[in-house]
């Protein structure tokens, strides 16, 4: 399983537009093959800090997503951000019947 955490810092004047775009993509992303999770959050400390968390069953599923039209729309929406977004990838693997995180 691959977890993708995307931290986004957006100006207050563009926050609603970006949030609406990501929220509309969320529903479609969740229906993609291999998507285990796709959640969108706003920081309670700073309303201009957003976070998207995705979990994918396989690396192949994630690669397909990153080539999808939805991901292209997401990348286009990143033109609204205040500073470059930060993407973090974590891979989880099964070991002795329990899940381990490999950083």
N, C-alpha and C positions, 0 to 999 in steps of 0.2 A: 504494500500500500504506500502511496506517495501523498504526503500532505503539503499543500502549497499555502503559504501565508503571505498575503499581499497587504502591506501597510501603505496607506495613501494619505497625503497631507494636501488639503484643498483649501482655496480661499473661500471665505464665507459667501461671497457673491456667486460662486459656482457650485457650492455644496449641494443645493437642492437638485440642480440639473444632473450632476454626476450621480447622486444617490438614486434618483429616479431611473437613470440609465442602467446602473448596476442592478437595482432591484428587479427591473424588467428582464434582464439577462439571466438572473438567478434561476427563475422558474424553468427556462429553457435548458440551462446548463445541467440542472438536476436530472433532466431526462436523457442526457447523453450517455452512451454506452460507457460503463465503468465508473460513473460518478457516484461516489458513496456519500458525499456531503458537499454542499455549497451554501455557506452562510455569510451574511453581510452584517457588519456591526459598525456602530458609531461609538467613539470613546465617550465615557461619561465625564472625563476630565477636560476634554477639548473637543467640542462638537465638529471641528474641522479635521479631525483625525478619524479616518475610516479604515476598516479592515475587512478583507475578504478571505475566508478560509475555505479551501477546497480539499477534498480527499478523493483520490483516484485509485481504482483497484490495481492497475498496472501502469508501467511506464508507457506502454503502447497507447493506452487509453488517454493518458495525459498528453502525449504527443499529438494524437488525433484532435483533442480539444484545442491545443495551441495552434492547430492549422485550420480550425473551424471559423465560420463566419462570425459566430458569437464572440470569439476571442479577438477577431479583427475589430469588431465594434468596441469591445472593451479597450483595446489599445488606442483606438481613435479617441475614446472618451478621456484617455490620460492626457490629452492636450489641455484639459481643464484644470489639471493639478498645479499646485503651487511649487512643488519640487518633485524630482523623480521619485516614483514609488519604489518601495523596497520589497523584493520578492525573496522569500525564504523557502527552500525545499527540504523536506525531511522524508526519509525512506524508512518504513517500518517493515520488519520481516518476522516470520514465525520461527521460534526457537524453543524446543522442548515444551511445546504446548502453551507457551505464553508469548505475548507480543513484546518485542524489544525494539527500542528506537536506536537507529544508527545515524548519528549526526555527521 
